Amino acid sequence: MAEQIHQGQPVLTAGPDLTSADAAVILLHGRGASAQGMIELAGYLPQERIVYLAPQAANQTWYPYSGFDPIERNEPYVSSAFQTVADLVERIVDAGIPYKKIVLGGFSQGACLAAEFAVRNPRRYGGLIILSGALMGPPDLPRDYPGSLDGTPVFIGGAERDPWVTEAQLRLTGQATEALGGTVDIEVYPGAEHTIRESEIAHVHAMIKHQIGVE
């Protein structure tokens, strides 16, 4: 059992109750940000019969050091963060929503967490959204994860000169998730801005609507 660092923090929601929703989207905030920001992002995404869940990290940070340091340096925080996501996924499935109707996503630190959780717990999800984030750990970390994403659509978006996440890290994440059986779409934008772009929101909106939304 992971140390209870993030457990007991609020989980904000938008949309219908879990028991009446057809699909669920988990959105993970970045370092120094909040679950409220992710709920505001959800307002730009499909709404009908979809519940959005945004957990809050303790002290607004999922883990204290760079996500690209050796993963053990961020323990026990990162294991507690993984457990937060796992508990949310279990809660959603227990409410009757299948894994293929669950989207995992996040921005920056939250995107790193979502990406790493998905490859460590691969299955057919409704989607994986990685905005200005990448798989955790140093670039030479082996990426031979067991299991399969089984066609899960993966969207990776970021800037070519982002000071926090390099283009090489974005593309490595694309290669690793594709090797796991994900259907990957990468958009690398000019510039260095570490942000969520309107075009990324439009792409995510279309992906969610196509994969788990209503026809």
For each residue, the residues with C-beta under 8 A, 3 or more apart:
1: 83
2: 5 76 79 80 82 83
3: 76 79 80
4: 7 8 80
5: 2 58 76 77 80 81
6: 9 55 56 57 58 62 77 80 81 83 84
7: 4 80 83 84 87
8: 4
9: 6 55 56 57 58 84
10: 35 55 56
11: 35 53 54 55 56 88
12: 35 36 38 39 53 54 55 56
13: 39 51 52 53 54
14: 39 42 43 51 52 54
15: 21 42 47 49 50 51 52
16: 20 21 49 50 51
17: 20 21 51
18: 21 24 51 91 92 95 97
19: 95 96
20: 16 17 49
21: 15 16 17 18 24 49 50 51 95 97
22: 49 50 97 101 212 214
23: 49 50 51 97 101 102 103 126 212 213
24: 18 21 50 51 52 53 92 97 101 102 103
25: 42 45 50 51 52 53 102 103 105 126 208 212
26: 53 54 55 85 88 89 92 102 103 104 105 114
27: 38 39 41 42 52 53 54 105 106 110
28: 38 54 55 62 85 104 105 106 107 109 110 111 113 114
29: 33 34 35 37 38 54 56 57 60 106 107 109 110
30: 33 106 107 108 109 110 111 132
31: 60 61 62 108 109
32: 60 61
33: 29 30 37 38 60 107 108 110
34: 29 37 38 56 60
35: 10 11 12 29 38 39 54 55 56
36: 12 39 40 54
37: 29 33 34 40 41
38: 12 27 28 29 33 34 35 41 42 52 54 106 107 110
39: 12 13 14 27 35 36 42 43 52 54
40: 36 37 43
41: 27 37 38 44 45 107 196 201
42: 14 15 25 27 38 39 45 52 54
43: 14 39 40
44: 41 201 205
45: 25 41 42 50 52 201 204 205 208
46: 50 205 208 209 213
47: 15 50
48: 213 214
49: 15 16 20 21 22 23 213 214
50: 15 16 21 22 23 24 25 45 46 47 208 212 213
51: 13 14 15 16 17 18 21 23 24 25
52: 13 14 15 24 25 27 38 39 42 45
53: 11 12 13 24 25 26 27 88 92
54: 11 12 13 14 26 27 28 29 35 36 38 39 42
55: 6 9 10 11 12 26 28 35 84 85 88
56: 6 9 10 11 12 29 34 35 60
57: 6 9 29 60 61 62 81 84
58: 5 6 9 61
59:
60: 29 31 32 33 34 56 57
61: 31 32 57 58 64 77 109
62: 6 28 31 57 77 78 81 109 110 113
63: 67 74 77 78 81 109 113
64: 61 74 77
65: 69 73 74
66: 69
67: 63 74 109 112 113 116 133 134 136 137
68: 134 136 137 138 139 169
69: 65 66 73 74 137 138
70: 73 137 138
71: 74 75 78 136 137 141
72: 75
73: 65 69 70
74: 63 64 65 67 69 71 77 78 136
75: 71 72 78 79
76: 2 3 5 79 80
77: 5 6 61 62 63 64 74 80 81
78: 62 63 71 74 75 81 82 113 136
79: 2 3 75 76 82 83
80: 2 3 4 5 6 7 76 77 83 84
81: 5 6 57 62 63 77 78 84 85 113
82: 2 78 79 85 86 113 116 117 120
83: 1 2 6 7 79 80 86 87
84: 6 7 9 55 57 80 81 87 88
85: 26 28 55 81 82 88 89 104 113 114 117
86: 82 83 89 90 117 121
87: 7 83 84 90 91
88: 11 26 53 55 84 85 91 92
89: 26 85 86 92 93 99 102 104 121
90: 86 87 93 94
91: 18 87 88 94 95
92: 18 24 26 53 88 89 95 97 102
93: 89 90 96 97 98 99 102
94: 90 91
95: 18 19 21 91 92
96: 19 93
97: 18 21 22 23 24 92 93 101 102
98: 93 101 102
99: 89 93 102 123 124 125 126
100: 124 125 126 212
101: 22 23 24 97 98 126 212
102: 23 24 25 26 89 92 93 97 98 99 125 126 212
103: 23 24 25 26 125 126 127 128 129 208 211 212
104: 26 28 85 89 114 117 118 125 127 128 129
105: 25 26 27 28 110 111 114 127 128 129 130 131 204
106: 27 28 29 30 38 109 110 111 112 113 114 129 130 131 133
107: 28 29 30 33 38 41 110 111 131 132 133 196
108: 30 31 33 111 112 131 132 133 164 165 194
109: 28 29 30 31 61 62 63 67 106 112 113 133
110: 27 28 29 30 33 38 62 105 106 107 113 114 133
111: 28 30 105 106 107 108 114 115 129 130 131 132 133 134
112: 67 106 108 109 115 116 133 134 135 136
113: 28 62 63 67 78 81 82 85 106 109 110 116 117 133 136
114: 26 28 85 104 105 106 110 111 117 118 128 129 130 133
115: 111 112 118 119 128 130 133 134 135 136 173 177
116: 67 82 112 113 119 120 135 136 137
117: 82 85 86 104 113 114 120 121
118: 104 114 115 121 122 125 128 149 152 177
119: 115 116 122 135 143 145 149 176 177 180
120: 82 116 117 145
121: 86 89 117 118 147
122: 118 119 145 146 147 148 149 150 152 180 181
123: 99 147 148 149 150 152
124: 99 100 149 150 151 152
125: 99 100 102 103 104 118 128 149 152
126: 23 25 99 100 101 102 103 152 153 208 211 212
127: 103 104 105 152 153 154 155 207 208 211 212
128: 103 104 105 114 115 118 125 149 152 153 154 155 177 182
129: 103 104 105 106 111 114 155 204 207
130: 105 106 111 114 115 133 134 154 155 156 157 173
131: 105 106 107 108 111 157 158 196 200 204
132: 30 107 108 111 157 158 159 162 164 165 194 195 196
133: 67 106 107 108 109 110 111 112 113 114 115 130 158 165 173
134: 67 68 111 112 115 130 156 158 165 169 170 172 173
135: 112 115 116 119 143 169 172 173 176
136: 67 68 71 74 78 112 113 115 116
137: 67 68 69 70 71 116 141
138: 68 69 70 141
139: 68 168 169 172
140:
141: 71 137 138
142:
143: 119 135 172 175 176 179
144:
145: 119 120 122 176 180
146: 122
147: 121 122 123 180
148: 122 123 180 181
149: 118 119 122 123 124 125 128 152 154 177 180 181 182
150: 122 123 124 181
151: 124 181 182 183
152: 118 122 123 124 125 126 127 128 149 177 181 182 183
153: 126 127 128 182 183 185 207 211
154: 127 128 130 149 174 177 178 182 183 184 185
155: 127 128 129 130 185 187 200 203 204 207
156: 130 134 170 173 174 177 184 185 186 187
157: 130 131 132 186 187 188 189 197 200 203
158: 131 132 133 134 162 165 167 170 187 188 189
159: 132 162 188 189 190 191 192 193 194
160: 167 188 189 190 191 192
161: 167 191 192
162: 132 158 159 165 166 167 192 193 194
163: 192 194
164: 108 132 194
165: 108 132 133 134 158 162 169 170 194
166: 162 169 170
167: 158 160 161 162 170 171 188
168: 139 171 172
169: 68 134 135 139 165 166 172 173
170: 134 156 158 165 166 167 173 174 186 188
171: 167 168 174 175 186 188
172: 134 135 139 143 168 169 175 176
173: 115 130 133 134 135 156 169 170 176 177
174: 154 156 170 171 177 178 184 186
175: 143 171 172 178 179
176: 119 135 143 145 172 173 179 180
177: 115 118 119 128 149 152 154 156 173 174 180 182 184
178: 154 174 175 181 182 183 184
179: 143 175 176
180: 119 122 145 147 148 149 176 177
181: 122 148 149 150 151 152 178
182: 128 149 151 152 153 154 177 178
183: 151 152 153 154 178
184: 154 156 174 177 178
185: 153 154 155 156 203
186: 156 157 170 171 174
187: 155 156 157 158 199 200 203
188: 157 158 159 160 167 170 171
189: 157 158 159 160 197 199
190: 159 160
191: 159 160 161
192: 159 160 161 162 163
193: 159 162
194: 108 132 159 162 163 164 165
195: 132
196: 41 107 131 132 200 201
197: 157 189 200 201
198: 201 202
199: 187 189 202 203
200: 131 155 157 187 196 197 203 204
201: 41 44 45 196 197 198 204 205
202: 198 199 205 206
203: 155 157 185 187 199 200 206 207
204: 45 105 129 131 155 200 201 207 208
205: 44 45 46 201 202 208 209
206: 202 203 209 210
207: 127 129 153 155 203 204 210 211
208: 25 45 46 50 103 126 127 204 205 211 212 213
209: 46 205 206 212 213 214
210: 206 207 213
211: 103 126 127 153 207 208
212: 22 23 25 50 100 101 102 103 126 127 208 209
213: 23 46 48 49 50 208 209 210
214: 22 48 49 209
215:
